[in-house]
């Protein structure tokens, strides 16, 4: 039976490729989540020789990780080649110090165009796998997490964020009504992600959720922002062909039910997670800050 939520990777790759030049200006939420993830790294002792930025986008996190772990080799991986080309240019514009370091051999940029679900990296080759809002574009979460586990060294750390089921819930409701047609991707619940981490062999995964609401004047602005970051509908169940004025008129009318204080809300549910490779969590791991209520996962039924 066909899965209508199966991601057409070619379409997704093309969408992100086209968005490479507009991504950073529109990726307000992605920046906020990235900054939160970087702040959580302050709470862990880690000295990785190699780091994988899985789904690097325009490479802002790759450069931040390289700055934090100056002696590490950072591998920037994305399935959209224009994003990697943007990663190179943002690195070139990062400042004279970075350019001098590169010329002197102090740092080296490693760009890799590949899919998270099939990493072209050796077993136990990296000490940190970092992935900011990327794994929601995987069709097989188990495969992606097993790949992360495979390339991590013993006592290596996986740190990631992804979207949960409440993401774009207003748009999902506003475009519902046509059986068998999808308008928004399927996002996986935090508890199911925790179970998948355990199945992949990770030790005591810890996850928590934060919800964000962006507000807009109109639906066109919502859709424009999603287009600017490459977040097109790439599911197999999407409507085919051109969507006419009638579709957008119905979308605008239906979305109005959510207007509050003169603004249209767009909800994003962000799931943060970290887990260690190996049977035991090393000393000096996370002590999460006040206001965060993490959940430690064990396999269901045990």
Order of alpha helices (4+ residues) and beta strands (2+ residues): alpha-alpha-alpha-beta-alpha-beta-alpha-alpha-beta-beta-alpha-beta-alpha-alpha-beta-alpha-alpha-beta-beta
